[in-house]
């Protein structure tokens, strides 16, 4: 099965946790139906990405990376690559590369949350307020993985910092991240 076929199957069968997530699920599936290259970074202005919120086993702590280009704290993740055959595999690969945790990650292969967001530094040209097509949007499929917070970490070149945070005291807590953490804690 190809990555594209896996993404269609996973998102086509995913039970969204609320109405807003269902709207995004339909958008992602429609994007994939229209774009056979919809998981490739060259599919512009939008393409699917895969990320992972890494938590402690009890969900009280989350591992976040300070993204070097965005200057904000995020879950681990990024673009799908030609070596990826599943969305969950892409998310696990990204989390492993960005955390250095290796085999210490246990990933739940069922998506946790979908998030569409503009990524001005990812597109081929600068974004303007009146030109949505000029701005690249990541259609992020987010997973959860559990890891031992005492395991040694290895920061990647894409990160300015990497650290565990208390789930109740996140840096720059935007509503999307708070929702992601709440969904993760509920799933655990």
HELIX and SHEET records of a PDB file:
HELIX    1   1 UNK A    3  UNK A   13  1                                  11    
HELIX    2   2 UNK A   19  UNK A   34  1                                  16    
HELIX    3   3 UNK A   87  UNK A   99  1                                  13    
HELIX    4   4 UNK A  102  UNK A  104  5                                   3    
HELIX    5   5 UNK A  120  UNK A  122  5                                   3    
HELIX    6   6 UNK A  132  UNK A  134  5                                   3    
HELIX    7   7 UNK A  175  UNK A  187  1                                  13    
SHEET    1   A 4 UNK A  73  UNK A  74  0                                        
SHEET    2   A 4 UNK A  61  UNK A  67 -1                                        
SHEET    3   A 4 UNK A  46  UNK A  55 -1                                        
SHEET    4   A 4 UNK A  76  UNK A  79 -1                                        
SHEET    1   B 5 UNK A  73  UNK A  74  0                                        
SHEET    2   B 5 UNK A  61  UNK A  67 -1                                        
SHEET    3   B 5 UNK A  46  UNK A  55 -1                                        
SHEET    4   B 5 UNK A 137  UNK A 146  1                                        
SHEET    5   B 5 UNK A 106  UNK A 118 -1                                        
SHEET    1   C 3 UNK A  73  UNK A  74  0                                        
SHEET    2   C 3 UNK A  61  UNK A  67 -1                                        
SHEET    3   C 3 UNK A 159  UNK A 166 -1                                        
END                                                                             
